[in-house]
């Protein structure tokens, strides 16, 4: 039992925490390498690990995937400020893309599962709200709290089948909307907006990830999307040494330069 829990915790660390961190740092690294800035090193995680040299760059992966960094070759923001801005932005942008993909997988599986639970013209699914997201057909609820669809034609079935991908994309885009205050509040604090707010650290996030894995692997995929979205948003805050603490001064410099030019 002890070993089983150890393997579960290691799996959560590397499946839930590693992808958002790695995709964030890779965004900085790849764009920095493609611009005039250049790169020297990329490191994912903290603690002991493995390193290798390739094409004049150092690649490191370490035991605890709870952070990372990219060392740029030409870190003169006075000269390369536009290239720096793009390089810094692609960290959070990659996080938003990963979050969208995680939500897309989640909703597609949920909606597909709804169709698998149909028997003739009757759907049976425990979560009424999830069913409402895919269709607004007339239904009644039986004694087992399952959903019974009572007015479904063959044409309706065809519409539902062909709309799964579109519905999944729309739901994933809605969830990835960084301007939705209520959704992003729950991502930052991992609780409902009506509850008392308390900032959650790595241990609290890890405990939440364990809860999701205990529910299902698909639930952990969803939580990984939330974590990636949270990391992207957090890094846009105007606080040094976060990306936002470097992004906003560069934006102001570009704005001032354009004002002087005009």
N, C-alpha and C positions, 0 to 999 in steps of 0.2 A: 504493500500500500504506500509506504514511504517513497520507494523508488518510482512508483507510478505518478505520485504527486510531483516529484522532482522533474520527471520528464515532461509533465504537463506544464509546469512553470517555465521550463526552458523553451518549450514549444511556443508558449504565449509570448515570451521575450522576443523570440526571433521571428514569429509570424506577425505579431501585432505591433511591436515597437520598431523592428528593423526596417520594414518597407517604407514607412513615412520618413524616417531619418535618412535612409539611403537615397530615396528619390529626391529628397530636399537637397542634399549635398551634391548629388549627381547633376541637378539643375544648375547649381553654381559652377561646377567643374566643367561640364560640357560646353556651356555658353562661354565661360572664361577662356577655355581652350580654343574656341572658334573665333574669338575676338582678338584685338591687339593686346589684351591684358596678359594672356598666357597663364599657365598654372605650374605649380611645383609639387603639390601634394594634396591628396584627399585621404581623410581618415574617418572611418565609421566606427563609433563606439568609444568606450573608455576601458582602461586597464590593460592587462597583457594581451598580446595578439600577434598577428602575422603581418609582415611587410614585404613588399617586393618593388623593384625598380623596373619601369618600362617606359621607353621613349622619353627619358629625362624626367619622368614623374615618379613620385613615391605613392604607392597604393597600400593602405593599411586597413585591416579589419580587426576589431578588438572584442574582448569577451562580453562586455556589457553594452548592448546597442541602445544607449540612452542619450546619445548626442553625437556630434561629429564636427568636422571643420574642413575647409578647403583653403589652402595657402596659395595666394595669387602671386604671380611673378612680378608684374608691374602694378603695384598698389598705389599709384599716384592718381588720386581722384581729381586733381586739378587739371590733368592732361586728358585723362580717359573717362571723364565723368559720365558720358552717355553710355559707354561700354560697361562701366561699373554698374550703372542703374539697371541695365538689362540683365547683367550677370546676377545681381542681388535679387531682382524680381523673380527670376526663374526658379528660385528655391521654393517660395510660397506657391507659385503657379503650378509647379509639379505636384505639390501637396494637394491642391484643389483638383487636379486631374486624377490623381490616385483616389481621392475621396469619391469623386463622381463614378469611377469604375467600380469601386466597392459597393456603392449604393445601387448601381445598375445591376450588378450580379445579385444583390440581395432581393431587389424588387422583382427581377425577372424570375428568380426561383420561387418567390412567394406567389406570383401570379400564375406561374406554370403549375404550382401545387394546387391552386384553386381548380384548375381545369382537370387535374388528375382526380380530384375528389368529387367529380360529377358522376351521377348515375342516371342515364337517360336525361330527363329534364329536371333533375334534382341535384343541387349542389349541397355538399355537407362540409362546412368549414367553421371552426370554433370562433374565429375572430371576425365579428361583423364589420368592423371598421376597415379591415384589409379588403374584404369583399367589396365594400363600397368604392374603394379606390379604382377598381377595374371596371365596374359596371353599375348602372343605376336601374337594374331590373327590379320588378316587383317580387318580393319574397316574404316568407313568413318564418318565424322561429319555432322549432319544435321543442319538445320537453327536454331533449338532451342538449339544448343550447346550440344546435347546429343550424346552418342556414338552409332553408328550402326555397328554391326558386320555382315559382309556380306558373310564370308566364314567359316561357322561353321557347322561341321558335328556332328552326334550323338556321334561319338568317341571322338571328341573334348570336347563335353559337359561332358562326363564321366571323362575325364582327369581333367577338371576344378573342378568338384565336389570332386574327390578324392584327389586333391592337395590343398584344402583349408587349412587343418590343417598343412600340411608340409610348405606351403607358409607362413602361419601365424607365425609358429615357426621360420622360416628363417628370416623374417622381424623383429620379436621381438629380435632375437639374434643380428642382425645387428644394431638395435637401441640401444641395451644394451652394445655394444662394447665400453669399457672404453678407448680404444686406438685410437678412432676416434676423432681427434682434432677438426674438424669442428662441429660435433654433440655436443661434450662436451663443446665447447666454447658457443654455443647457450644455453645450459643448465645453465651454470654459469651466463651468462649475459642476458638471456631471449630475445635475439635478433639475427638477422642475422649477420654473420661474417663481411659483408661489412659495416655494420652500425657502428657508433661511440660507443665504449664500455663504459658502466657505470654499476658498480656493483649494483645489485638490492637487497634491504633489504626485511624484512618481509612484509612491506606495499605494495611494488611493486609486490612481489610474490602473495600476496592476491588479488591485483587488477587484475593480470593476470589470477588467478584462477576464478574470477568472470566473466571475458570475456569468458573463456572456458565453464563455466556452462551456460552462456547465449546462446552459440552456441548449445550445447547439453550435456546430461549427459555423453555420450561416450567420448566427447572431454575432459571432466573433468577427466575421468579415464586415458586418455592419459597423461594429465598434471600431474596427481598424480604420474605416472611412471617417468616422467621427473624430478619431484621434488625429488622422492626417489633416483634416480640415482645421482642427484646433491648433495644430502645430503651425500651419500656414498663416492663420489669423494672428496667432501669438507673435510670430516673427515679423509681422507688419507693424507692431506697436512701436512708436517713436522712442525707443529706449535702447541705449548702447549697452552691450555689444550686439543686440538683436539686429536682424537685417533692416528693420524699420528705422533704427537709430542711425543707419548709414544712408538709407534710401531717401528720407525726407530732406536732409541737408543737401543731397545731390540735386533733388528736384528744385529746391530753392535757388541753388547756384545756376541751374539751367534757366530758370525763370528770370533771374537777375540778368544773366548774359543776354537773353533774348530781348529784355526790356532796354538794355544799353544799346543793343544793335539797332533797334527800331527807333 
